[in-house]
Amino acid sequence: MFSPRRGHMLHGVLLIALFSCAAFYIGSARVLTALSISPLIIGIVLGMIYANMLRMHLPETWVPGIQFCSKRLLRVGIILYGFRLTFQDIAAVGIAGITVDAIIVTVIVIGGYYLGKLLKMDRETALLTSVGSGICGAAAVLGAEATVRSQPYKTTVAVATVVIFGTIAMFLYPLAYRSGILQLSPAQMGIFSGATLHEVAHAVGAGNALGDQIASTTVIVKMIRVMMLVPVLLILGIWAARRTRHEPSQTAGAKGKVSVPWFAFGFLLVIGINSLSVFLNSLETPLGFPLWFNNIINYIDTFLLTMAMVALGAETSFDKFKKAGAKPFILAGILFIWLIGGGYLLARYLAPVLM
């Protein structure tokens, strides 16, 4: 039987699971699927509704269960995300997609951090906003939050910037391409879209609107950006350790200790396993995971990440949004402009040289 403490914790987990089920149900609405609005985004909205309307009516003993979802289940979700990726994807787009992705990620993450300093933003919010814009949206923000251990409301603000500007881009790119504003070939447009759209869902949505030929390149280039989350998290772990040396609030034993994001290695390992499975399935006698297995894993993973998003939203009140102010959105807007301008130049002039 569960101890009283574990029982209270289970209540918190079940509450978050209930909200996640609601997020999946709401996300199945035709209008939301057409807009490629994922359950993750709906989940964080439901979590915020709970935080601002219902939180005071529920026992505080349920809080550990909510925190379990935002920390432990988050890491499991990031690891299982690797079943969506393969190393074969890298070979499919070649050096052009990898190089453009690497430049985009490096400039956005580092440039965004220092732009945040110029805007006099706190370091964690600037970093989370930049990582979300530069890599893979909400999933990257969640991974970075788990590494630098920022306050939950900062994570929610960063995710909000991803939702706003990523959704704008998802509608803007097909319109700009169809109208001839973007003078790019289908291959170049696929690289541009995959290297600059915020969320995987945004990449899928825009790709579908651009056509099958562009869609496949868009998704593959986007997934390569997702893979770059691993080295970024490792660097963030070292950065966070160095930062603690200058913070008197940290205990002596904690100073300088590198917080290794082990889940990032798990993420990479799962990518390797999935890559091997794809190779084995290409043999005359398929020996890898069947398609239904990957579909089930991806569904479970999406549900776990949705639970993490609900839990993060549950730790965020509108008062904390006011505390964050407009600066995160200004920073995200500047990064969005650079993604469009810089990404276009890289796709048009650098990518053809490397193809």
C-alpha positions as CSV (number, residue, x, y, z in Angstrom):
1,M,0.0,0.0,0.0
2,F,1.0,3.6,-0.5
3,S,2.3,5.7,2.4
4,P,0.3,8.9,3.0
5,R,3.0,11.0,1.4
6,R,3.1,8.8,-1.7
7,G,-0.6,8.8,-1.8
8,H,-0.8,12.6,-1.8
9,M,1.9,12.6,-4.5
10,L,-0.2,10.2,-6.6
11,H,-3.1,12.6,-6.3
12,G,-1.0,15.4,-7.9
13,V,0.1,13.1,-10.7
14,L,-3.4,11.9,-11.4
15,L,-4.6,15.5,-11.5
16,I,-2.0,16.4,-14.1
17,A,-2.9,13.3,-16.1
18,L,-6.5,14.3,-16.1
19,F,-5.7,17.7,-17.4
20,S,-3.4,16.1,-20.1
21,C,-6.3,13.9,-21.2
22,A,-8.4,17.0,-21.6
23,A,-5.6,18.6,-23.6
24,F,-5.6,15.6,-26.0
25,Y,-9.4,15.7,-26.3
26,I,-9.4,19.5,-27.0
27,G,-6.5,19.1,-29.4
28,S,-8.5,16.6,-31.5
29,A,-10.9,19.4,-32.6
30,R,-10.7,19.8,-36.3
31,V,-9.8,23.5,-36.2
32,L,-6.9,22.9,-33.9
33,T,-5.5,20.0,-35.9
34,A,-5.7,22.1,-39.0
35,L,-3.6,24.8,-37.2
36,S,-1.2,22.1,-36.0
37,I,-1.7,23.2,-32.4
38,S,-0.2,20.3,-30.3
39,P,-1.5,19.0,-27.0
40,L,1.7,20.4,-25.4
41,I,0.5,23.9,-26.1
42,I,-3.0,23.2,-25.0
43,G,-1.7,21.5,-21.8
44,I,0.3,24.6,-20.7
45,V,-2.8,26.7,-21.2
46,L,-4.9,24.4,-19.0
47,G,-2.1,24.3,-16.4
48,M,-2.2,28.1,-16.2
49,I,-6.0,28.1,-15.9
50,Y,-5.6,25.7,-13.0
51,A,-2.9,27.9,-11.4
52,N,-4.9,31.1,-11.6
53,M,-8.4,29.8,-10.9
54,L,-8.4,26.5,-9.0
55,R,-5.1,26.1,-7.2
56,M,-6.2,27.7,-4.0
57,H,-9.1,25.1,-3.7
58,L,-6.8,22.0,-3.8
59,P,-4.6,20.6,-1.1
60,E,-1.0,21.7,-1.0
61,T,0.0,18.1,-0.3
62,W,-0.6,17.5,-4.0
63,V,2.2,19.8,-5.0
64,P,5.0,17.2,-4.9
65,G,3.1,15.2,-7.5
66,I,2.8,18.2,-9.8
67,Q,6.6,18.8,-9.4
68,F,7.3,15.2,-10.1
69,C,5.6,15.7,-13.5
70,S,7.5,18.8,-14.3
71,K,10.8,17.3,-13.4
72,R,11.0,13.5,-13.7
73,L,8.4,12.8,-16.3
74,L,9.8,15.6,-18.3
75,R,13.2,13.9,-18.6
76,V,11.6,10.6,-19.6
77,G,9.6,12.5,-22.3
78,I,12.8,14.1,-23.7
79,I,14.5,10.6,-23.8
80,L,11.6,9.0,-25.6
81,Y,11.5,11.9,-28.1
82,G,14.5,10.2,-29.7
83,F,12.2,7.6,-31.3
84,R,11.1,10.3,-33.7
85,L,14.7,10.7,-35.1
86,T,17.3,8.6,-36.9
87,F,20.9,9.2,-37.9
88,Q,19.8,8.3,-41.5
89,D,17.9,11.6,-41.5
90,I,21.2,13.4,-41.4
91,A,22.5,11.6,-44.4
92,A,19.3,12.3,-46.3
93,V,19.8,16.1,-46.4
94,G,23.6,16.1,-46.3
95,I,26.1,18.7,-45.3
96,A,23.9,21.7,-46.5
97,G,21.1,21.1,-44.0
98,I,23.6,20.3,-41.1
99,T,25.6,23.4,-41.7
100,V,22.6,25.8,-42.0
101,D,21.1,24.2,-38.8
102,A,24.4,24.6,-36.9
103,I,24.8,28.2,-37.8
104,I,21.1,29.0,-36.9
105,V,21.4,27.3,-33.6
106,T,24.7,28.8,-32.6
107,V,23.8,32.4,-33.6
108,I,20.3,32.3,-32.1
109,V,21.3,30.7,-28.7
110,I,24.5,32.8,-28.2
111,G,23.2,36.0,-29.8
112,G,19.8,35.8,-28.0
113,Y,21.6,35.4,-24.6
114,Y,23.6,38.5,-25.1
115,L,20.7,40.4,-26.6
116,G,18.9,39.6,-23.4
117,K,21.7,41.1,-21.4
118,L,21.4,44.3,-23.5
119,L,17.7,44.3,-22.7
120,K,18.6,43.8,-19.0
121,M,16.6,40.6,-18.8
122,D,17.4,37.9,-16.3
123,R,19.8,35.2,-17.6
124,E,17.5,32.3,-17.4
125,T,14.6,33.9,-19.3
126,A,16.9,35.1,-22.0
127,L,18.5,31.7,-22.3
128,L,15.3,29.7,-22.4
129,T,13.7,32.1,-24.9
130,S,16.8,31.8,-27.2
131,V,17.0,28.0,-26.9
132,G,13.3,27.7,-27.7
133,S,13.7,29.9,-30.8
134,G,16.9,28.3,-31.9
135,I,16.3,24.6,-31.5
136,C,12.9,22.9,-31.2
137,G,10.5,25.1,-29.4
138,A,8.8,23.9,-26.3
139,A,10.7,20.6,-26.1
140,A,14.0,22.5,-26.1
141,V,12.8,24.9,-23.5
142,L,11.8,22.0,-21.3
143,G,15.2,20.4,-21.8
144,A,17.0,23.6,-21.0
145,E,14.8,24.2,-17.9
146,A,15.7,20.8,-16.6
147,T,19.4,21.6,-17.0
148,V,19.6,25.2,-15.6
149,R,16.8,24.7,-13.1
150,S,15.1,28.0,-13.6
151,Q,11.8,29.0,-12.0
152,P,8.7,27.5,-13.7
153,Y,7.1,30.8,-14.7
154,K,10.2,31.6,-16.8
155,T,9.8,28.4,-18.7
156,T,6.1,29.2,-19.4
157,V,7.0,32.7,-20.7
158,A,9.6,31.2,-23.0
159,V,7.1,28.7,-24.3
160,A,4.6,31.4,-24.9
161,T,7.1,33.3,-27.2
162,V,7.6,30.0,-29.2
163,V,3.9,29.6,-29.6
164,I,3.2,33.1,-30.8
165,F,6.1,33.5,-33.3
166,G,6.2,29.9,-34.4
167,T,2.5,30.0,-35.3
168,I,2.9,33.3,-37.2
169,A,5.8,31.7,-39.2
170,M,3.8,28.5,-39.9
171,F,1.2,30.6,-41.8
172,L,3.6,33.2,-43.2
173,Y,6.0,30.8,-44.9
174,P,3.6,29.1,-47.3
175,L,2.0,32.5,-48.3
176,A,5.4,34.1,-48.9
177,Y,6.6,31.1,-51.0
178,R,3.4,30.8,-53.1
179,S,3.4,34.5,-53.8
180,G,7.0,34.4,-55.0
181,I,8.4,36.6,-52.3
182,L,10.8,33.9,-51.3
183,Q,13.0,33.2,-54.3
184,L,14.0,29.7,-53.3
185,S,14.0,26.3,-55.0
186,P,11.9,23.5,-53.4
187,A,15.1,22.0,-51.8
188,Q,16.2,25.5,-50.5
189,M,12.7,26.2,-49.2
190,G,12.8,22.9,-47.3
191,I,16.1,23.8,-45.7
192,F,14.9,27.3,-44.9
193,S,11.7,26.1,-43.3
194,G,13.2,23.3,-41.3
195,A,16.1,25.5,-40.0
196,T,13.9,28.4,-38.9
197,L,10.5,27.2,-37.8
198,H,10.2,26.9,-34.0
199,E,8.2,23.7,-33.2
200,V,8.2,20.3,-34.9
201,A,4.5,20.8,-35.2
202,H,5.1,24.1,-37.0
203,A,7.4,22.4,-39.4
204,V,4.9,19.7,-40.2
205,G,2.1,22.2,-40.6
206,A,4.0,24.5,-42.9
207,G,5.5,21.6,-44.8
208,N,2.0,20.2,-45.5
209,A,1.0,23.5,-46.9
210,L,4.1,23.7,-49.1
211,G,3.7,20.3,-50.7
212,D,5.1,16.8,-50.3
213,Q,8.5,17.5,-51.9
214,I,9.3,20.5,-49.6
215,A,7.6,18.8,-46.6
216,S,10.0,15.9,-46.4
217,T,13.1,18.1,-46.4
218,T,11.5,20.5,-43.9
219,V,10.8,17.8,-41.4
220,I,14.3,16.2,-41.8
221,V,16.2,19.5,-41.4
222,K,14.0,20.3,-38.4
223,M,14.8,16.9,-36.8
224,I,18.5,17.6,-37.2
225,R,18.0,20.8,-35.2
226,V,16.3,18.7,-32.6
227,M,19.4,16.4,-32.4
228,M,21.5,19.5,-31.7
229,L,19.7,19.8,-28.4
230,V,22.1,17.3,-26.9
231,P,25.4,19.3,-27.3
232,V,23.6,22.5,-26.3
233,L,22.3,20.9,-23.0
234,L,25.8,19.7,-22.2
235,I,27.2,23.2,-22.7
236,L,24.4,24.6,-20.6
237,G,25.3,22.2,-17.8
238,I,28.9,23.5,-17.7
239,W,27.7,27.1,-17.9
240,A,25.3,26.6,-15.0
241,A,28.0,25.0,-12.9
242,R,30.4,28.0,-13.5
243,R,27.6,30.4,-12.7
244,T,27.1,28.9,-9.2
245,R,30.7,29.8,-8.3
246,H,29.7,33.4,-8.2
247,E,26.4,33.0,-6.3
248,P,26.8,33.2,-2.5
249,S,23.4,31.7,-2.0
250,Q,24.7,28.3,-3.1
251,T,26.2,26.0,-0.6
252,A,29.9,25.3,-0.7
253,G,29.5,21.8,-1.8
254,A,27.2,22.8,-4.7
255,K,29.6,25.4,-6.1
256,G,31.2,24.5,-9.3
257,K,29.5,21.2,-9.6
258,V,28.5,20.3,-13.2
259,S,24.9,19.4,-13.5
260,V,25.2,16.7,-16.2
261,P,21.9,16.4,-18.2
262,W,22.0,12.6,-18.3
263,F,18.7,12.5,-20.0
264,A,20.4,14.1,-23.0
265,F,22.6,11.0,-23.3
266,G,19.5,8.8,-23.1
267,F,18.0,10.9,-25.9
268,L,21.0,10.3,-28.0
269,L,21.0,6.6,-27.2
270,V,17.4,6.2,-28.2
271,I,18.1,7.9,-31.5
272,G,20.8,5.3,-32.1
273,I,18.5,2.4,-31.2
274,N,15.8,3.8,-33.6
275,S,18.4,4.3,-36.3
276,L,19.5,0.6,-35.9
277,S,15.8,-0.4,-36.0
278,V,15.3,1.4,-39.3
279,F,18.4,-0.2,-40.8
280,L,17.2,-3.7,-39.7
281,N,13.8,-3.1,-41.2
282,S,15.5,-2.3,-44.5
283,L,16.8,-5.8,-44.8
284,E,15.1,-8.6,-46.7
285,T,13.8,-10.0,-43.5
286,P,12.8,-7.0,-41.3
287,L,14.2,-7.3,-37.8
288,G,13.6,-3.8,-36.4
289,F,10.6,-2.4,-34.4
290,P,7.3,-2.5,-36.3
291,L,5.6,0.7,-37.2
292,W,2.9,0.3,-34.6
293,F,5.6,0.1,-31.8
294,N,7.0,3.5,-32.8
295,N,3.5,5.0,-33.1
296,I,2.7,3.8,-29.5
297,I,6.0,5.1,-28.1
298,N,5.5,8.5,-29.8
299,Y,1.9,8.7,-28.4
300,I,3.1,7.9,-24.9
301,D,5.9,10.4,-25.3
302,T,3.6,13.2,-26.4
303,F,1.4,12.4,-23.4
304,L,4.3,12.6,-21.0
305,L,5.5,15.9,-22.4
306,T,2.0,17.2,-22.2
307,M,1.9,16.3,-18.5
308,A,5.2,18.2,-18.1
309,M,3.7,21.2,-19.8
310,V,0.5,21.1,-17.7
311,A,2.6,20.9,-14.5
312,L,4.8,23.8,-15.6
313,G,1.7,25.8,-16.4
314,A,0.3,24.9,-12.9
315,E,3.3,26.7,-11.4
316,T,2.6,29.9,-13.3
317,S,0.3,32.7,-12.3
318,F,-0.5,35.8,-14.3
319,D,1.3,37.8,-11.7
320,K,4.5,36.1,-12.7
321,F,3.8,36.9,-16.3
322,K,3.5,40.6,-15.3
323,K,6.8,40.2,-13.5
324,A,8.5,38.9,-16.7
325,G,7.2,41.9,-18.6
326,A,7.4,42.6,-22.3
327,K,11.1,42.0,-22.7
328,P,11.0,38.3,-23.5
329,F,8.6,38.9,-26.3
330,I,10.7,41.8,-27.6
331,L,13.7,39.4,-27.6
332,A,11.8,36.6,-29.3
333,G,10.6,39.1,-31.9
334,I,14.1,40.2,-32.7
335,L,15.2,36.5,-33.0
336,F,12.2,35.8,-35.2
337,I,13.3,38.6,-37.6
338,W,16.8,37.2,-37.7
339,L,15.5,33.6,-38.3
340,I,13.6,34.8,-41.3
341,G,16.4,37.1,-42.7
342,G,19.4,35.1,-41.8
343,G,17.8,31.8,-42.5
344,Y,16.8,33.0,-46.0
345,L,20.3,34.2,-46.9
346,L,21.8,30.9,-45.7
347,A,19.3,28.8,-47.6
348,R,19.6,30.9,-50.8
349,Y,23.4,31.5,-51.0
350,L,25.2,28.9,-48.7
351,A,23.0,25.8,-49.1
352,P,23.5,25.5,-52.9
353,V,27.2,25.6,-52.5
354,L,27.1,22.7,-50.1
355,M,24.6,20.6,-52.0
